[in-house]
Amino acid sequence: QVQLVESGGGLVQAGGSLRLSCAASGRTFSNLNMGWFRQTPGKEREFVAAITWTGISTTYADSVKGRFTISRDNAKNTVYLQMNSLKPEDTAVYYCAVDTGVLTRRATAYKYWGQGTQVTVSS
């Protein structure tokens, strides 16, 4: 079992920045690949970014590449999502999740999920 708690969401103007955090507990965090997803009402959960347990490999959705950066601190059992140059279309509930297999963009492969944090970008 892994428990995940996201934080750092909020309201920001277009062009601004936010840093999301996801604190994990309950299992050896340093062995787990982690991902960030987002969801808006009426739409499927969308992949945003993922990182391997070593932190060496990352992958991003095309829509956020060059603006968002995923990172992790295994000593703090925390994964981060730095979001810069935010756009109104980035507005969503952001979720972190644990991938117990190989690094993937498929939401169905992620076993544990946090409750989400709301990010709202105003124009």
NUTIZA-999102 format. One record per residue: residue in one letter; x, y, z of N, C-alpha, C, O, CB in turn. Coordinates in steps of 0.1 Angstrom, whole numbers, padded with zeros to 4 digits, always signed. Glycine has a CB too. Layout:
BEGIN
AXYZXYZXYZXYZXYZ/...
% end
This chain:
BEGIN
Q+0008-0012+0000+0000+0000+0000+0009+0012+0000+0019+0013+0007-0009+0000+0012/V+0004+0022-0008+0011+0035-0008+0001+0046-0007-0010+0046-0013+0019+0037-0022/Q+0003+0055+0002-0006+0067+0004+0001+0079-0003+0013+0082-0001-0009+0069+0019/L-0007+0087-0010-0001+0098-0018-0010+0111-0014-0022+0110-0014-0001+0096-0033/V-0003+0122-0011-0010+0134-0008-0004+0145-0016+0008+0148-0015-0009+0137+0007/E-0012+0151-0025-0007+0162-0033-0010+0175-0026-0019+0177-0018-0015+0162-0047/S-0002+0185-0030-0003+0199-0025+0003+0208-0035+0010+0204-0044+0003+0200-0011/G+0000+0221-0033+0006+0231-0041-0003+0237-0052+0001+0247-0058+0018+0226-0047/G-0015+0232-0053-0024+0238-0063-0029+0251-0059-0027+0256-0048-0035+0228-0066/G-0036+0258-0068-0042+0271-0065-0046+0278-0078-0047+0272-0088-0032+0279-0057/L-0048+0291-0076-0052+0300-0087-0040+0308-0091-0033+0314-0082-0064+0309-0082/V-0037+0309-0104-0026+0316-0109-0030+0322-0122-0038+0317-0129-0013+0307-0110/Q-0024+0334-0125-0027+0340-0138-0019+0333-0149-0008+0327-0147-0023+0355-0137/A-0024+0334-0161-0017+0329-0173-0002+0334-0173+0000+0346-0171-0024+0332-0186/G+0007+0326-0176+0021+0330-0176+0028+0327-0163+0040+0328-0162+0022+0344-0180/G+0020+0325-0153+0026+0323-0140+0031+0308-0137+0031+0300-0147+0016+0326-0129/S+0035+0306-0125+0041+0293-0122+0035+0287-0109+0030+0295-0100+0056+0294-0120/L+0035+0274-0108+0031+0267-0096+0040+0255-0094+0045+0250-0104+0016+0263-0096/R+0042+0251-0082+0050+0238-0080+0041+0229-0071+0038+0232-0060+0063+0241-0072/L+0038+0218-0077+0030+0208-0070+0040+0198-0063+0050+0195-0068+0021+0200-0080/S+0035+0193-0052+0043+0183-0045+0034+0171-0042+0021+0172-0041+0048+0189-0031/C+0040+0159-0041+0032+0147-0038+0041+0139-0028+0051+0134-0032+0030+0139-0051/A+0036+0138-0016+0042+0131-0005+0037+0117-0005+0025+0115-0004+0041+0138+0008/A+0046+0108-0004+0043+0093-0004+0046+0087+0009+0056+0091+0016+0050+0086-0015/S+0039+0077+0013+0041+0070+0025+0036+0056+0024+0028+0053+0015+0035+0077+0038/G+0041+0047+0032+0036+0033+0033+0044+0023+0026+0041+0011+0028+0022+0033+0027/R+0053+0027+0017+0061+0017+0010+0074+0024+0006+0075+0036+0005+0053+0011-0002/T+0084+0016+0002+0097+0021-0002+0095+0030-0014+0094+0025-0025+0107+0010-0004/F+0095+0043-0012+0093+0052-0023+0103+0052-0034+0100+0054-0046+0091+0066-0018/S+0116+0050-0030+0127+0051-0039+0127+0040-0050+0134+0041-0059+0140+0051-0031/N+0119+0030-0048+0118+0019-0058+0107+0021-0068+0105+0012-0077+0117+0006-0051/L+0099+0032-0067+0087+0033-0075+0088+0044-0085+0093+0055-0083+0076+0037-0065/N+0084+0041-0097+0082+0051-0107+0069+0059-0104+0060+0054-0098+0080+0045-0122/M+0070+0072-0107+0059+0081-0103+0054+0089-0116+0062+0092-0125+0063+0091-0092/G+0041+0092-0115+0036+0100-0126+0026+0111-0121+0021+0110-0110+0029+0091-0136/W+0024+0121-0130+0014+0131-0128+0004+0131-0139+0008+0129-0151+0021+0146-0127/F-0008+0132-0135-0019+0132-0145-0028+0144-0141-0027+0150-0131-0027+0119-0145/R-0037+0147-0151-0047+0158-0148-0060+0154-0154-0061+0146-0164-0042+0171-0153/Q-0071+0160-0149-0084+0157-0153-0093+0169-0152-0093+0176-0142-0090+0145-0146/T-0101+0172-0162-0111+0182-0162-0125+0175-0163-0126+0164-0168-0109+0192-0173/P-0135+0182-0158-0149+0176-0158-0153+0171-0172-0152+0178-0182-0159+0186-0153/G-0158+0158-0172-0163+0153-0185-0152+0147-0194-0155+0142-0204-0170+0163-0192/K-0139+0148-0190-0129+0143-0198-0121+0132-0191-0122+0131-0178-0119+0154-0202/E-0114+0123-0199-0106+0113-0193-0094+0119-0186-0089+0130-0190-0102+0103-0203/R-0088+0111-0177-0076+0115-0170-0065+0115-0181-0063+0106-0189-0072+0106-0159/E-0057+0126-0181-0047+0129-0191-0033+0128-0185-0030+0133-0174-0049+0142-0198/F-0024+0121-0192-0010+0120-0187-0003+0133-0189-0005+0141-0198-0003+0109-0196/V+0005+0136-0179+0012+0149-0179+0028+0146-0179+0035+0151-0188+0009+0157-0166/A+0032+0138-0169+0047+0136-0168+0049+0124-0160+0041+0120-0151+0054+0148-0163/A+0061+0117-0161+0064+0106-0153+0079+0105-0151+0087+0111-0159+0059+0093-0159/I+0084+0099-0141+0098+0098-0137+0101+0084-0132+0093+0079-0124+0102+0109-0127/T+0113+0079-0135+0117+0066-0130+0121+0067-0116+0123+0078-0110+0128+0060-0139/W+0122+0056-0109+0125+0056-0095+0139+0062-0092+0142+0068-0082+0125+0042-0089/T+0148+0061-0102+0162+0067-0101+0162+0082-0103+0171+0089-0099+0171+0060-0111/G+0151+0087-0110+0151+0101-0113+0158+0104-0126+0159+0115-0131+0157+0109-0102/I+0164+0094-0132+0172+0096-0144+0164+0098-0157+0167+0106-0165+0182+0084-0146/S+0153+0090-0158+0145+0091-0170+0132+0098-0167+0126+0095-0157+0143+0077-0176/T+0128+0107-0176+0115+0113-0175+0108+0113-0189+0114+0111-0199+0117+0128-0170/T+0095+0115-0189+0087+0116-0201+0076+0126-0199+0071+0127-0188+0082+0103-0206/Y+0072+0133-0209+0062+0144-0208+0052+0143-0219+0055+0138-0230+0069+0158-0208/A+0040+0148-0216+0031+0150-0227+0035+0161-0236+0042+0171-0231+0016+0153-0221/D+0032+0161-0248+0037+0171-0257+0031+0185-0253+0038+0195-0255+0032+0168-0272/S+0019+0185-0247+0013+0198-0244+0020+0205-0233+0018+0217-0231-0001+0195-0240/V+0029+0198-0225+0035+0205-0214+0051+0205-0215+0058+0211-0207+0032+0198-0201/K+0056+0198-0226+0070+0197-0228+0076+0211-0229+0071+0219-0237+0073+0188-0240/G+0087+0213-0222+0094+0226-0222+0088+0236-0212+0094+0246-0209+0093+0232-0236/R+0077+0233-0206+0071+0242-0196+0070+0235-0182+0072+0242-0172+0057+0246-0200/F+0068+0222-0182+0067+0215-0169+0080+0207-0167+0086+0202-0176+0054+0206-0169/T+0083+0205-0154+0095+0197-0151+0091+0188-0139+0087+0193-0128+0107+0205-0147/I+0093+0175-0140+0090+0165-0130+0103+0162-0123+0114+0160-0130+0083+0153-0135/S+0103+0161-0110+0115+0157-0103+0111+0150-0090+0100+0149-0087+0124+0170-0099/R+0121+0144-0083+0118+0137-0071+0130+0138-0061+0141+0140-0065+0115+0122-0074/D+0126+0137-0048+0136+0137-0038+0133+0124-0030+0124+0124-0021+0135+0150-0029/N+0140+0113-0032+0137+0101-0025+0140+0101-0010+0134+0094-0003+0146+0090-0031/A+0148+0110-0006+0151+0112+0008+0139+0118+0015+0136+0115+0027+0163+0121+0011/K+0131+0125+0008+0119+0131+0014+0106+0124+0009+0095+0128+0012+0118+0146+0010/N+0107+0113+0002+0096+0106-0003+0086+0115-0011+0074+0114-0009+0089+0099+0008/T+0091+0124-0019+0083+0134-0025+0087+0135-0040+0098+0135-0044+0085+0148-0018/V+0076+0137-0048+0078+0140-0062+0072+0153-0065+0062+0157-0059+0072+0129-0071/Y+0078+0161-0074+0074+0175-0077+0070+0176-0091+0074+0169-0100+0085+0184-0073/L+0062+0186-0094+0059+0190-0107+0060+0206-0108+0051+0213-0103+0044+0185-0112/Q+0070+0210-0114+0072+0225-0115+0065+0229-0128+0068+0224-0139+0087+0229-0116/M+0056+0238-0127+0048+0242-0139+0050+0257-0141+0047+0265-0133+0033+0239-0136/N+0056+0260-0153+0059+0273-0157+0051+0277-0169+0046+0268-0176+0074+0275-0160/S+0050+0290-0172+0043+0295-0184+0029+0289-0185+0025+0284-0195+0051+0292-0197/L+0022+0289-0174+0009+0282-0173-0001+0289-0183-0001+0301-0185+0004+0282-0159/K-0010+0281-0188-0020+0285-0197-0034+0281-0192-0035+0272-0184-0018+0279-0211/P-0044+0289-0196-0058+0285-0191-0061+0270-0194-0068+0264-0186-0068+0294-0197/E-0056+0265-0204-0059+0251-0207-0052+0241-0198-0055+0229-0199-0056+0247-0222/D-0043+0246-0190-0037+0237-0179-0046+0236-0167-0043+0228-0158-0024+0243-0175/T-0057+0243-0167-0066+0242-0156-0072+0228-0155-0077+0222-0164-0078+0252-0157/A-0071+0222-0143-0075+0208-0141-0072+0204-0126-0066+0212-0119-0067+0198-0150/V-0077+0193-0123-0073+0186-0110-0061+0178-0114-0061+0169-0123-0085+0178-0104/Y-0050+0180-0106-0038+0172-0109-0036+0161-0098-0038+0163-0086-0025+0182-0108/Y-0033+0149-0103-0031+0138-0095-0017+0132-0097-0011+0132-0108-0041+0127-0099/C-0011+0127-0086+0001+0119-0087-0003+0105-0085-0013+0102-0079+0012+0124-0076/A+0006+0096-0090+0003+0082-0090+0015+0074-0090+0026+0078-0094-0006+0078-0102/V+0014+0061-0085+0025+0052-0085+0024+0042-0096+0013+0036-0097+0026+0045-0071/D+0035+0040-0103+0035+0030-0113+0044+0018-0108+0056+0020-0106+0041+0036-0127/T+0038+0006-0107+0046-0005-0101+0053-0013-0112+0060-0023-0109+0037-0014-0093/G+0052-0009-0124+0059-0016-0135+0069-0007-0142+0075+0001-0136+0049-0021-0145/V+0070-0008-0155+0079+0000-0163+0073+0014-0165+0061+0015-0164+0082-0007-0177/L+0081+0024-0167+0076+0037-0169+0066+0038-0181+0069+0033-0192+0088+0047-0171/T+0055+0044-0178+0044+0044-0189+0036+0056-0187+0036+0063-0177+0036+0031-0187/R+0029+0059-0198+0019+0070-0199+0005+0066-0196-0004+0074-0195+0020+0078-0212/R+0003+0052-0196-0010+0047-0195-0015+0048-0180-0009+0042-0171-0011+0032-0200/A-0026+0055-0178-0032+0057-0165-0036+0043-0159-0035+0042-0147-0044+0066-0166/T-0040+0034-0167-0044+0021-0162-0033+0013-0156-0035+0003-0148-0051+0013-0173/A-0021+0017-0159-0009+0010-0153-0005+0015-0139+0003+0008-0132+0003+0011-0162/Y-0011+0026-0135-0008+0032-0122-0017+0026-0112-0029+0026-0113-0009+0047-0123/K-0011+0021-0101-0018+0014-0091-0024+0022-0080-0035+0020-0075-0010+0003-0085/Y-0016+0032-0075-0021+0040-0064-0022+0055-0068-0013+0059-0076-0011+0039-0052/W-0032+0062-0063-0035+0075-0067-0037+0084-0055-0042+0079-0045-0047+0076-0076/G-0033+0097-0056-0037+0106-0046-0051+0112-0048-0057+0108-0058-0026+0118-0046/Q-0055+0121-0040-0068+0127-0041-0069+0139-0050-0080+0143-0054-0073+0131-0027/G-0058+0144-0054-0057+0155-0064-0057+0168-0058-0060+0170-0046-0070+0154-0073/T-0051+0178-0066-0051+0192-0062-0055+0200-0073-0051+0198-0085-0036+0195-0057/Q-0063+0210-0071-0069+0218-0081-0059+0229-0086-0053+0236-0078-0082+0225-0077/V-0057+0230-0099-0049+0241-0105-0059+0249-0114-0065+0243-0123-0037+0235-0112/T-0060+0262-0112-0068+0270-0120-0059+0282-0125-0053+0289-0118-0080+0276-0112/V-0059+0283-0139-0052+0293-0145-0061+0303-0152-0069+0299-0161-0042+0287-0156/S-0061+0315-0148-0070+0325-0153-0063+0333-0164-0051+0334-0165-0074+0335-0142/S-0071+0337-0174-0066+0344-0186-0065+0359-0183-0061+0366-0192-0075+0341-0198/
% end
